[in-house]
Amino acid sequence: MVGAAQPVFSDFQRGLMETKHVTVNVDRGIGWDSAVEQLQDNGKNKFDGFYCSKREQKGRRLYLLAIQKESSTHLFNITR
């Protein structure tokens, strides 16, 4: 969320309900070239690589880059 929520409308007659305007910052992920470079620089384990989701979300599959954390055998850094 970028900044504080700003009140737009208040209905005091029906109880203190309030409508607020919120601005959000959306992250669309990184580009393919950057992801490949990140894998080449940091991918050292056999499970590091690109993965595709089994389920579709909004008609599309989710692709991500998973790189195993150095201090763990089961935790990964995930990049979309």
PyMOL Python script that loads the backbone (N, CA, C, O; Angstrom):
from pymol import cmd

cmd.read_pdbstr("""\
ATOM      1  N   MET A   1       0.851  -1.165   0.000  1.00  0.00           N
ATOM      2  CA  MET A   1       0.000   0.000   0.000  1.00  0.00           C
ATOM      3  C   MET A   1       0.897   1.228   0.000  1.00  0.00           C
ATOM      4  O   MET A   1       1.869   1.313   0.750  1.00  0.00           O
ATOM      5  N   VAL A   2       0.545   2.172  -0.859  1.00  0.00           N
ATOM      6  CA  VAL A   2       1.313   3.399  -0.961  1.00  0.00           C
ATOM      7  C   VAL A   2       0.558   4.493  -0.223  1.00  0.00           C
ATOM      8  O   VAL A   2      -0.551   4.857  -0.613  1.00  0.00           O
ATOM      9  N   GLY A   3       1.147   5.012   0.828  1.00  0.00           N
ATOM     10  CA  GLY A   3       0.497   6.070   1.596  1.00  0.00           C
ATOM     11  C   GLY A   3      -0.610   5.534   2.493  1.00  0.00           C
ATOM     12  O   GLY A   3      -0.835   4.327   2.586  1.00  0.00           O
ATOM     13  N   ALA A   4      -1.282   6.451   3.141  1.00  0.00           N
ATOM     14  CA  ALA A   4      -2.355   6.092   4.065  1.00  0.00           C
ATOM     15  C   ALA A   4      -3.691   6.066   3.331  1.00  0.00           C
ATOM     16  O   ALA A   4      -3.864   6.740   2.316  1.00  0.00           O
ATOM     17  N   ALA A   5      -4.629   5.290   3.849  1.00  0.00           N
ATOM     18  CA  ALA A   5      -5.972   5.230   3.281  1.00  0.00           C
ATOM     19  C   ALA A   5      -6.687   6.557   3.541  1.00  0.00           C
ATOM     20  O   ALA A   5      -6.639   7.090   4.649  1.00  0.00           O
ATOM     21  N   GLN A   6      -7.347   7.080   2.513  1.00  0.00           N
ATOM     22  CA  GLN A   6      -8.050   8.364   2.623  1.00  0.00           C
ATOM     23  C   GLN A   6      -9.556   8.119   2.666  1.00  0.00           C
ATOM     24  O   GLN A   6     -10.085   7.433   1.790  1.00  0.00           O
ATOM     25  N   PRO A   7     -10.264   8.662   3.663  1.00  0.00           N
ATOM     26  CA  PRO A   7     -11.722   8.474   3.725  1.00  0.00           C
ATOM     27  C   PRO A   7     -12.405   9.154   2.536  1.00  0.00           C
ATOM     28  O   PRO A   7     -12.065  10.283   2.181  1.00  0.00           O
ATOM     29  N   VAL A   8     -13.370   8.460   1.924  1.00  0.00           N
ATOM     30  CA  VAL A   8     -14.109   8.993   0.785  1.00  0.00           C
ATOM     31  C   VAL A   8     -15.548   9.279   1.171  1.00  0.00           C
ATOM     32  O   VAL A   8     -16.118  10.287   0.754  1.00  0.00           O
ATOM     33  N   PHE A   9     -16.142   8.388   1.973  1.00  0.00           N
ATOM     34  CA  PHE A   9     -17.542   8.533   2.339  1.00  0.00           C
ATOM     35  C   PHE A   9     -17.754   7.939   3.723  1.00  0.00           C
ATOM     36  O   PHE A   9     -17.178   6.904   4.059  1.00  0.00           O
ATOM     37  N   SER A  10     -18.585   8.599   4.522  1.00  0.00           N
ATOM     38  CA  SER A  10     -18.957   8.084   5.841  1.00  0.00           C
ATOM     39  C   SER A  10     -20.476   8.100   5.975  1.00  0.00           C
ATOM     40  O   SER A  10     -21.125   9.074   5.593  1.00  0.00           O
ATOM     41  N   ASP A  11     -21.042   7.029   6.514  1.00  0.00           N
ATOM     42  CA  ASP A  11     -22.479   6.928   6.727  1.00  0.00           C
ATOM     43  C   ASP A  11     -22.727   6.827   8.229  1.00  0.00           C
ATOM     44  O   ASP A  11     -22.692   5.739   8.803  1.00  0.00           O
ATOM     45  N   PHE A  12     -22.973   7.961   8.847  1.00  0.00           N
ATOM     46  CA  PHE A  12     -23.148   7.998  10.295  1.00  0.00           C
ATOM     47  C   PHE A  12     -24.544   7.566  10.727  1.00  0.00           C
ATOM     48  O   PHE A  12     -24.741   7.190  11.882  1.00  0.00           O
ATOM     49  N   GLN A  13     -25.528   7.615   9.806  1.00  0.00           N
ATOM     50  CA  GLN A  13     -26.898   7.262  10.172  1.00  0.00           C
ATOM     51  C   GLN A  13     -27.055   5.757  10.371  1.00  0.00           C
ATOM     52  O   GLN A  13     -27.868   5.338  11.195  1.00  0.00           O
ATOM     53  N   ARG A  14     -26.321   4.950   9.660  1.00  0.00           N
ATOM     54  CA  ARG A  14     -26.451   3.489   9.746  1.00  0.00           C
ATOM     55  C   ARG A  14     -25.351   2.857  10.599  1.00  0.00           C
ATOM     56  O   ARG A  14     -25.203   1.635  10.594  1.00  0.00           O
ATOM     57  N   GLY A  15     -24.631   3.602  11.280  1.00  0.00           N
ATOM     58  CA  GLY A  15     -23.492   3.080  12.033  1.00  0.00           C
ATOM     59  C   GLY A  15     -22.237   3.663  11.425  1.00  0.00           C
ATOM     60  O   GLY A  15     -22.314   4.134  10.290  1.00  0.00           O
ATOM     61  N   LEU A  16     -21.174   3.674  12.030  1.00  0.00           N
ATOM     62  CA  LEU A  16     -19.989   4.374  11.575  1.00  0.00           C
ATOM     63  C   LEU A  16     -19.251   3.631  10.455  1.00  0.00           C
ATOM     64  O   LEU A  16     -18.080   3.281  10.607  1.00  0.00           O
ATOM     65  N   MET A  17     -19.939   3.390   9.331  1.00  0.00           N
ATOM     66  CA  MET A  17     -19.301   2.755   8.185  1.00  0.00           C
ATOM     67  C   MET A  17     -18.566   3.811   7.371  1.00  0.00           C
ATOM     68  O   MET A  17     -19.042   4.936   7.220  1.00  0.00           O
ATOM     69  N   GLU A  18     -17.421   3.443   6.857  1.00  0.00           N
ATOM     70  CA  GLU A  18     -16.599   4.398   6.127  1.00  0.00           C
ATOM     71  C   GLU A  18     -16.011   3.728   4.888  1.00  0.00           C
ATOM     72  O   GLU A  18     -15.530   2.597   4.960  1.00  0.00           O
ATOM     73  N   THR A  19     -16.048   4.414   3.772  1.00  0.00           N
ATOM     74  CA  THR A  19     -15.411   3.950   2.542  1.00  0.00           C
ATOM     75  C   THR A  19     -14.103   4.693   2.389  1.00  0.00           C
ATOM     76  O   THR A  19     -14.061   5.917   2.515  1.00  0.00           O
ATOM     77  N   LYS A  20     -13.010   3.945   2.113  1.00  0.00           N
ATOM     78  CA  LYS A  20     -11.701   4.570   2.009  1.00  0.00           C
ATOM     79  C   LYS A  20     -11.083   4.308   0.645  1.00  0.00           C
ATOM     80  O   LYS A  20     -11.324   3.266   0.034  1.00  0.00           O
ATOM     81  N   HIS A  21     -10.292   5.250   0.176  1.00  0.00           N
ATOM     82  CA  HIS A  21      -9.553   5.120  -1.073  1.00  0.00           C
ATOM     83  C   HIS A  21      -8.124   4.714  -0.733  1.00  0.00           C
ATOM     84  O   HIS A  21      -7.459   5.349   0.086  1.00  0.00           O
ATOM     85  N   VAL A  22      -7.662   3.632  -1.383  1.00  0.00           N
ATOM     86  CA  VAL A  22      -6.331   3.107  -1.111  1.00  0.00           C
ATOM     87  C   VAL A  22      -5.574   2.994  -2.426  1.00  0.00           C
ATOM     88  O   VAL A  22      -6.134   2.540  -3.425  1.00  0.00           O
ATOM     89  N   THR A  23      -4.309   3.401  -2.439  1.00  0.00           N
ATOM     90  CA  THR A  23      -3.448   3.239  -3.609  1.00  0.00           C
ATOM     91  C   THR A  23      -2.469   2.114  -3.313  1.00  0.00           C
ATOM     92  O   THR A  23      -1.807   2.107  -2.275  1.00  0.00           O
ATOM     93  N   VAL A  24      -2.385   1.147  -4.252  1.00  0.00           N
ATOM     94  CA  VAL A  24      -1.493   0.013  -4.059  1.00  0.00           C
ATOM     95  C   VAL A  24      -0.431  -0.005  -5.141  1.00  0.00           C
ATOM     96  O   VAL A  24      -0.631   0.517  -6.238  1.00  0.00           O
ATOM     97  N   ASN A  25       0.686  -0.606  -4.824  1.00  0.00           N
ATOM     98  CA  ASN A  25       1.787  -0.788  -5.760  1.00  0.00           C
ATOM     99  C   ASN A  25       1.770  -2.243  -6.208  1.00  0.00           C
ATOM    100  O   ASN A  25       1.834  -3.138  -5.366  1.00  0.00           O
ATOM    101  N   VAL A  26       1.686  -2.504  -7.517  1.00  0.00           N
ATOM    102  CA  VAL A  26       1.578  -3.858  -8.044  1.00  0.00           C
ATOM    103  C   VAL A  26       2.918  -4.285  -8.626  1.00  0.00           C
ATOM    104  O   VAL A  26       3.528  -3.568  -9.419  1.00  0.00           O
ATOM    105  N   ASP A  27       3.363  -5.469  -8.214  1.00  0.00           N
ATOM    106  CA  ASP A  27       4.610  -6.032  -8.717  1.00  0.00           C
ATOM    107  C   ASP A  27       4.270  -7.076  -9.771  1.00  0.00           C
ATOM    108  O   ASP A  27       3.592  -8.058  -9.469  1.00  0.00           O
ATOM    109  N   ARG A  28       4.723  -6.883 -10.985  1.00  0.00           N
ATOM    110  CA  ARG A  28       4.436  -7.813 -12.077  1.00  0.00           C
ATOM    111  C   ARG A  28       5.557  -8.819 -12.293  1.00  0.00           C
ATOM    112  O   ARG A  28       5.529  -9.555 -13.279  1.00  0.00           O
ATOM    113  N   GLY A  29       6.523  -8.874 -11.419  1.00  0.00           N
ATOM    114  CA  GLY A  29       7.605  -9.833 -11.555  1.00  0.00           C
ATOM    115  C   GLY A  29       8.792  -9.253 -12.307  1.00  0.00           C
ATOM    116  O   GLY A  29       8.837  -8.054 -12.581  1.00  0.00           O
ATOM    117  N   ILE A  30       9.755 -10.112 -12.640  1.00  0.00           N
ATOM    118  CA  ILE A  30      10.955  -9.670 -13.345  1.00  0.00           C
ATOM    119  C   ILE A  30      10.931 -10.214 -14.764  1.00  0.00           C
ATOM    120  O   ILE A  30      10.162 -11.126 -15.068  1.00  0.00           O
ATOM    121  N   GLY A  31      11.755  -9.670 -15.621  1.00  0.00           N
ATOM    122  CA  GLY A  31      11.836 -10.123 -17.002  1.00  0.00           C
ATOM    123  C   GLY A  31      12.545 -11.462 -17.131  1.00  0.00           C
ATOM    124  O   GLY A  31      13.257 -11.892 -16.224  1.00  0.00           O
ATOM    125  N   TRP A  32      12.340 -12.115 -18.272  1.00  0.00           N
ATOM    126  CA  TRP A  32      12.927 -13.432 -18.514  1.00  0.00           C
ATOM    127  C   TRP A  32      14.453 -13.382 -18.470  1.00  0.00           C
ATOM    128  O   TRP A  32      15.078 -14.240 -17.846  1.00  0.00           O
ATOM    129  N   ASP A  33      15.062 -12.388 -19.123  1.00  0.00           N
ATOM    130  CA  ASP A  33      16.528 -12.279 -19.150  1.00  0.00           C
ATOM    131  C   ASP A  33      17.102 -12.131 -17.744  1.00  0.00           C
ATOM    132  O   ASP A  33      18.126 -12.733 -17.422  1.00  0.00           O
ATOM    133  N   SER A  34      16.444 -11.333 -16.912  1.00  0.00           N
ATOM    134  CA  SER A  34      16.908 -11.154 -15.526  1.00  0.00           C
ATOM    135  C   SER A  34      16.779 -12.446 -14.726  1.00  0.00           C
ATOM    136  O   SER A  34      17.644 -12.761 -13.908  1.00  0.00           O
ATOM    137  N   ALA A  35      15.696 -13.199 -14.961  1.00  0.00           N
ATOM    138  CA  ALA A  35      15.496 -14.453 -14.243  1.00  0.00           C
ATOM    139  C   ALA A  35      16.552 -15.484 -14.640  1.00  0.00           C
ATOM    140  O   ALA A  35      17.084 -16.190 -13.784  1.00  0.00           O
ATOM    141  N   VAL A  36      16.857 -15.571 -15.940  1.00  0.00           N
ATOM    142  CA  VAL A  36      17.880 -16.515 -16.401  1.00  0.00           C
ATOM    143  C   VAL A  36      19.234 -16.145 -15.820  1.00  0.00           C
ATOM    144  O   VAL A  36      19.991 -17.022 -15.401  1.00  0.00           O
ATOM    145  N   GLU A  37      19.546 -14.854 -15.791  1.00  0.00           N
ATOM    146  CA  GLU A  37      20.810 -14.388 -15.215  1.00  0.00           C
ATOM    147  C   GLU A  37      20.883 -14.713 -13.726  1.00  0.00           C
ATOM    148  O   GLU A  37      21.931 -15.125 -13.228  1.00  0.00           O
ATOM    149  N   GLN A  38      19.779 -14.530 -13.021  1.00  0.00           N
ATOM    150  CA  GLN A  38      19.735 -14.834 -11.591  1.00  0.00           C
ATOM    151  C   GLN A  38      19.948 -16.331 -11.357  1.00  0.00           C
ATOM    152  O   GLN A  38      20.636 -16.716 -10.412  1.00  0.00           O
ATOM    153  N   LEU A  39      19.369 -17.172 -12.203  1.00  0.00           N
ATOM    154  CA  LEU A  39      19.560 -18.620 -12.076  1.00  0.00           C
ATOM    155  C   LEU A  39      21.014 -19.003 -12.346  1.00  0.00           C
ATOM    156  O   LEU A  39      21.574 -19.837 -11.635  1.00  0.00           O
ATOM    157  N   GLN A  40      21.621 -18.412 -13.352  1.00  0.00           N
ATOM    158  CA  GLN A  40      23.023 -18.715 -13.673  1.00  0.00           C
ATOM    159  C   GLN A  40      23.963 -18.277 -12.553  1.00  0.00           C
ATOM    160  O   GLN A  40      24.952 -18.953 -12.269  1.00  0.00           O
ATOM    161  N   ASP A  41      23.655 -17.147 -11.919  1.00  0.00           N
ATOM    162  CA  ASP A  41      24.513 -16.626 -10.847  1.00  0.00           C
ATOM    163  C   ASP A  41      24.333 -17.387  -9.527  1.00  0.00           C
ATOM    164  O   ASP A  41      25.300 -17.600  -8.796  1.00  0.00           O
ATOM    165  N   ASN A  42      23.101 -17.794  -9.226  1.00  0.00           N
ATOM    166  CA  ASN A  42      22.808 -18.334  -7.894  1.00  0.00           C
ATOM    167  C   ASN A  42      22.372 -19.787  -7.871  1.00  0.00           C
ATOM    168  O   ASN A  42      22.342 -20.395  -6.801  1.00  0.00           O
ATOM    169  N   GLY A  43      22.038 -20.357  -9.002  1.00  0.00           N
ATOM    170  CA  GLY A  43      21.525 -21.721  -9.032  1.00  0.00           C
ATOM    171  C   GLY A  43      22.640 -22.748  -8.935  1.00  0.00           C
ATOM    172  O   GLY A  43      23.373 -22.977  -9.897  1.00  0.00           O
ATOM    173  N   LYS A  44      22.766 -23.371  -7.756  1.00  0.00           N
ATOM    174  CA  LYS A  44      23.851 -24.328  -7.530  1.00  0.00           C
ATOM    175  C   LYS A  44      23.329 -25.710  -7.139  1.00  0.00           C
ATOM    176  O   LYS A  44      24.079 -26.685  -7.184  1.00  0.00           O
ATOM    177  N   ASN A  45      22.058 -25.807  -6.757  1.00  0.00           N
ATOM    178  CA  ASN A  45      21.497 -27.070  -6.281  1.00  0.00           C
ATOM    179  C   ASN A  45      20.633 -27.721  -7.353  1.00  0.00           C
ATOM    180  O   ASN A  45      20.221 -27.066  -8.310  1.00  0.00           O
ATOM    181  N   LYS A  46      20.360 -29.009  -7.188  1.00  0.00           N
ATOM    182  CA  LYS A  46      19.620 -29.740  -8.224  1.00  0.00           C
ATOM    183  C   LYS A  46      18.153 -29.319  -8.313  1.00  0.00           C
ATOM    184  O   LYS A  46      17.524 -29.535  -9.349  1.00  0.00           O
ATOM    185  N   PHE A  47      17.593 -28.726  -7.263  1.00  0.00           N
ATOM    186  CA  PHE A  47      16.197 -28.307  -7.294  1.00  0.00           C
ATOM    187  C   PHE A  47      16.023 -26.858  -7.742  1.00  0.00           C
ATOM    188  O   PHE A  47      14.890 -26.400  -7.888  1.00  0.00           O
ATOM    189  N   ASP A  48      17.106 -26.130  -7.962  1.00  0.00           N
ATOM    190  CA  ASP A  48      17.022 -24.751  -8.439  1.00  0.00           C
ATOM    191  C   ASP A  48      16.557 -24.748  -9.890  1.00  0.00           C
ATOM    192  O   ASP A  48      17.023 -25.551 -10.699  1.00  0.00           O
ATOM    193  N   GLY A  49      15.646 -23.851 -10.214  1.00  0.00           N
ATOM    194  CA  GLY A  49      15.199 -23.772 -11.593  1.00  0.00           C
ATOM    195  C   GLY A  49      13.818 -23.164 -11.726  1.00  0.00           C
ATOM    196  O   GLY A  49      13.266 -22.616 -10.773  1.00  0.00           O
ATOM    197  N   PHE A  50      13.272 -23.271 -12.925  1.00  0.00           N
ATOM    198  CA  PHE A  50      11.961 -22.720 -13.231  1.00  0.00           C
ATOM    199  C   PHE A  50      10.896 -23.787 -13.020  1.00  0.00           C
ATOM    200  O   PHE A  50      11.082 -24.953 -13.370  1.00  0.00           O
ATOM    201  N   TYR A  51       9.775 -23.364 -12.438  1.00  0.00           N
ATOM    202  CA  TYR A  51       8.667 -24.266 -12.168  1.00  0.00           C
ATOM    203  C   TYR A  51       7.382 -23.661 -12.732  1.00  0.00           C
ATOM    204  O   TYR A  51       7.237 -22.442 -12.817  1.00  0.00           O
ATOM    205  N   CYS A  52       6.459 -24.534 -13.113  1.00  0.00           N
ATOM    206  CA  CYS A  52       5.158 -24.131 -13.648  1.00  0.00           C
ATOM    207  C   CYS A  52       4.078 -24.654 -12.705  1.00  0.00           C
ATOM    208  O   CYS A  52       4.146 -25.803 -12.270  1.00  0.00           O
ATOM    209  N   SER A  53       3.085 -23.828 -12.383  1.00  0.00           N
ATOM    210  CA  SER A  53       2.014 -24.250 -11.487  1.00  0.00           C
ATOM    211  C   SER A  53       1.138 -25.315 -12.147  1.00  0.00           C
ATOM    212  O   SER A  53       0.968 -25.324 -13.366  1.00  0.00           O
ATOM    213  N   LYS A  54       0.594 -26.195 -11.341  1.00  0.00           N
ATOM    214  CA  LYS A  54      -0.312 -27.220 -11.861  1.00  0.00           C
ATOM    215  C   LYS A  54      -1.690 -26.640 -12.161  1.00  0.00           C
ATOM    216  O   LYS A  54      -2.358 -27.070 -13.102  1.00  0.00           O
ATOM    217  N   ARG A  55      -2.110 -25.670 -11.366  1.00  0.00           N
ATOM    218  CA  ARG A  55      -3.416 -25.038 -11.550  1.00  0.00           C
ATOM    219  C   ARG A  55      -3.283 -23.747 -12.340  1.00  0.00           C
ATOM    220  O   ARG A  55      -2.261 -23.062 -12.289  1.00  0.00           O
ATOM    221  N   GLU A  56      -4.336 -23.439 -13.064  1.00  0.00           N
ATOM    222  CA  GLU A  56      -4.383 -22.150 -13.758  1.00  0.00           C
ATOM    223  C   GLU A  56      -4.986 -21.108 -12.837  1.00  0.00           C
ATOM    224  O   GLU A  56      -5.884 -21.408 -12.050  1.00  0.00           O
ATOM    225  N   GLN A  57      -4.492 -19.887 -12.935  1.00  0.00           N
ATOM    226  CA  GLN A  57      -5.040 -18.755 -12.201  1.00  0.00           C
ATOM    227  C   GLN A  57      -5.468 -17.718 -13.223  1.00  0.00           C
ATOM    228  O   GLN A  57      -4.644 -17.189 -13.968  1.00  0.00           O
ATOM    229  N   LYS A  58      -6.768 -17.430 -13.254  1.00  0.00           N
ATOM    230  CA  LYS A  58      -7.339 -16.493 -14.231  1.00  0.00           C
ATOM    231  C   LYS A  58      -7.015 -16.935 -15.653  1.00  0.00           C
ATOM    232  O   LYS A  58      -6.716 -16.111 -16.517  1.00  0.00           O
ATOM    233  N   GLY A  59      -7.076 -18.239 -15.886  1.00  0.00           N
ATOM    234  CA  GLY A  59      -6.853 -18.777 -17.217  1.00  0.00           C
ATOM    235  C   GLY A  59      -5.398 -18.909 -17.631  1.00  0.00           C
ATOM    236  O   GLY A  59      -5.118 -19.245 -18.781  1.00  0.00           O
ATOM    237  N   ARG A  60      -4.475 -18.656 -16.733  1.00  0.00           N
ATOM    238  CA  ARG A  60      -3.049 -18.728 -17.062  1.00  0.00           C
ATOM    239  C   ARG A  60      -2.305 -19.523 -16.005  1.00  0.00           C
ATOM    240  O   ARG A  60      -2.726 -19.590 -14.850  1.00  0.00           O
ATOM    241  N   ARG A  61      -1.208 -20.119 -16.407  1.00  0.00           N
ATOM    242  CA  ARG A  61      -0.340 -20.828 -15.463  1.00  0.00           C
ATOM    243  C   ARG A  61       0.695 -19.851 -14.903  1.00  0.00           C
ATOM    244  O   ARG A  61       1.105 -18.907 -15.579  1.00  0.00           O
ATOM    245  N   LEU A  62       1.104 -20.092 -13.670  1.00  0.00           N
ATOM    246  CA  LEU A  62       2.087 -19.256 -13.002  1.00  0.00           C
ATOM    247  C   LEU A  62       3.463 -19.893 -13.165  1.00  0.00           C
ATOM    248  O   LEU A  62       3.637 -21.070 -12.849  1.00  0.00           O
ATOM    249  N   TYR A  63       4.428 -19.145 -13.648  1.00  0.00           N
ATOM    250  CA  TYR A  63       5.810 -19.613 -13.776  1.00  0.00           C
ATOM    251  C   TYR A  63       6.657 -18.865 -12.759  1.00  0.00           C
ATOM    252  O   TYR A  63       6.494 -17.658 -12.578  1.00  0.00           O
ATOM    253  N   LEU A  64       7.563 -19.576 -12.096  1.00  0.00           N
ATOM    254  CA  LEU A  64       8.403 -18.926 -11.098  1.00  0.00           C
ATOM    255  C   LEU A  64       9.792 -19.542 -11.095  1.00  0.00           C
ATOM    256  O   LEU A  64      10.012 -20.644 -11.598  1.00  0.00           O
ATOM    257  N   LEU A  65      10.710 -18.804 -10.518  1.00  0.00           N
ATOM    258  CA  LEU A  65      12.086 -19.255 -10.344  1.00  0.00           C
ATOM    259  C   LEU A  65      12.285 -19.567  -8.868  1.00  0.00           C
ATOM    260  O   LEU A  65      12.045 -18.717  -8.011  1.00  0.00           O
ATOM    261  N   ALA A  66      12.722 -20.785  -8.574  1.00  0.00           N
ATOM    262  CA  ALA A  66      12.979 -21.209  -7.196  1.00  0.00           C
ATOM    263  C   ALA A  66      14.462 -21.492  -7.029  1.00  0.00           C
ATOM    264  O   ALA A  66      15.038 -22.296  -7.763  1.00  0.00           O
ATOM    265  N   ILE A  67      15.079 -20.821  -6.054  1.00  0.00           N
ATOM    266  CA  ILE A  67      16.493 -21.034  -5.745  1.00  0.00           C
ATOM    267  C   ILE A  67      16.589 -21.375  -4.260  1.00  0.00           C
ATOM    268  O   ILE A  67      16.129 -20.619  -3.405  1.00  0.00           O
ATOM    269  N   GLN A  68      17.188 -22.514  -3.972  1.00  0.00           N
ATOM    270  CA  GLN A  68      17.279 -23.001  -2.598  1.00  0.00           C
ATOM    271  C   GLN A  68      18.149 -22.076  -1.759  1.00  0.00           C
ATOM    272  O   GLN A  68      19.219 -21.645  -2.189  1.00  0.00           O
ATOM    273  N   LYS A  69      17.667 -21.777  -0.543  1.00  0.00           N
ATOM    274  CA  LYS A  69      18.445 -20.944   0.371  1.00  0.00           C
ATOM    275  C   LYS A  69      19.680 -21.698   0.822  1.00  0.00           C
ATOM    276  O   LYS A  69      19.639 -22.911   1.027  1.00  0.00           O
ATOM    277  N   GLU A  70      20.780 -20.973   0.976  1.00  0.00           N
ATOM    278  CA  GLU A  70      22.057 -21.604   1.331  1.00  0.00           C
ATOM    279  C   GLU A  70      22.030 -22.283   2.685  1.00  0.00           C
ATOM    280  O   GLU A  70      22.678 -23.314   2.865  1.00  0.00           O
ATOM    281  N   SER A  71      21.305 -21.740   3.631  1.00  0.00           N
ATOM    282  CA  SER A  71      21.319 -22.259   4.993  1.00  0.00           C
ATOM    283  C   SER A  71      20.242 -23.311   5.244  1.00  0.00           C
ATOM    284  O   SER A  71      20.024 -23.702   6.390  1.00  0.00           O
ATOM    285  N   SER A  72      19.560 -23.779   4.187  1.00  0.00           N
ATOM    286  CA  SER A  72      18.452 -24.697   4.397  1.00  0.00           C
ATOM    287  C   SER A  72      18.432 -25.799   3.343  1.00  0.00           C
ATOM    288  O   SER A  72      18.960 -25.643   2.242  1.00  0.00           O
ATOM    289  N   THR A  73      17.808 -26.917   3.713  1.00  0.00           N
ATOM    290  CA  THR A  73      17.643 -28.006   2.755  1.00  0.00           C
ATOM    291  C   THR A  73      16.235 -28.036   2.164  1.00  0.00           C
ATOM    292  O   THR A  73      15.972 -28.792   1.229  1.00  0.00           O
ATOM    293  N   HIS A  74      15.333 -27.221   2.703  1.00  0.00           N
ATOM    294  CA  HIS A  74      13.937 -27.271   2.256  1.00  0.00           C
ATOM    295  C   HIS A  74      13.290 -25.899   2.041  1.00  0.00           C
ATOM    296  O   HIS A  74      12.096 -25.834   1.748  1.00  0.00           O
ATOM    297  N   LEU A  75      14.037 -24.810   2.178  1.00  0.00           N
ATOM    298  CA  LEU A  75      13.488 -23.473   1.962  1.00  0.00           C
ATOM    299  C   LEU A  75      14.054 -22.870   0.688  1.00  0.00           C
ATOM    300  O   LEU A  75      15.227 -23.060   0.367  1.00  0.00           O
ATOM    301  N   PHE A  76      13.202 -22.133  -0.043  1.00  0.00           N
ATOM    302  CA  PHE A  76      13.597 -21.565  -1.322  1.00  0.00           C
ATOM    303  C   PHE A  76      13.243 -20.092  -1.387  1.00  0.00           C
ATOM    304  O   PHE A  76      12.274 -19.649  -0.771  1.00  0.00           O
ATOM    305  N   ASN A  77      14.033 -19.332  -2.138  1.00  0.00           N
ATOM    306  CA  ASN A  77      13.682 -17.974  -2.523  1.00  0.00           C
ATOM    307  C   ASN A  77      12.872 -18.093  -3.810  1.00  0.00           C
ATOM    308  O   ASN A  77      13.309 -18.738  -4.763  1.00  0.00           O
ATOM    309  N   ILE A  78      11.707 -17.479  -3.839  1.00  0.00           N
ATOM    310  CA  ILE A  78      10.813 -17.572  -4.989  1.00  0.00           C
ATOM    311  C   ILE A  78      10.778 -16.218  -5.697  1.00  0.00           C
ATOM    312  O   ILE A  78      10.592 -15.178  -5.066  1.00  0.00           O
ATOM    313  N   THR A  79      10.960 -16.249  -7.014  1.00  0.00           N
ATOM    314  CA  THR A  79      10.913 -15.040  -7.831  1.00  0.00           C
ATOM    315  C   THR A  79       9.908 -15.264  -8.943  1.00  0.00           C
ATOM    316  O   THR A  79       9.960 -16.267  -9.655  1.00  0.00           O
ATOM    317  N   ARG A  80       8.996 -14.322  -9.083  1.00  0.00           N
ATOM    318  CA  ARG A  80       8.014 -14.394 -10.176  1.00  0.00           C
ATOM    319  C   ARG A  80       8.474 -13.572 -11.328  1.00  0.00           C
ATOM    320  O   ARG A  80       7.789 -13.500 -12.348  1.00  0.00           O
TER     321      ARG A  80
END
""", "prot")
cmd.dss("prot")
cmd.show_as("cartoon", "prot")
cmd.util.cbc("prot")
cmd.orient("prot")
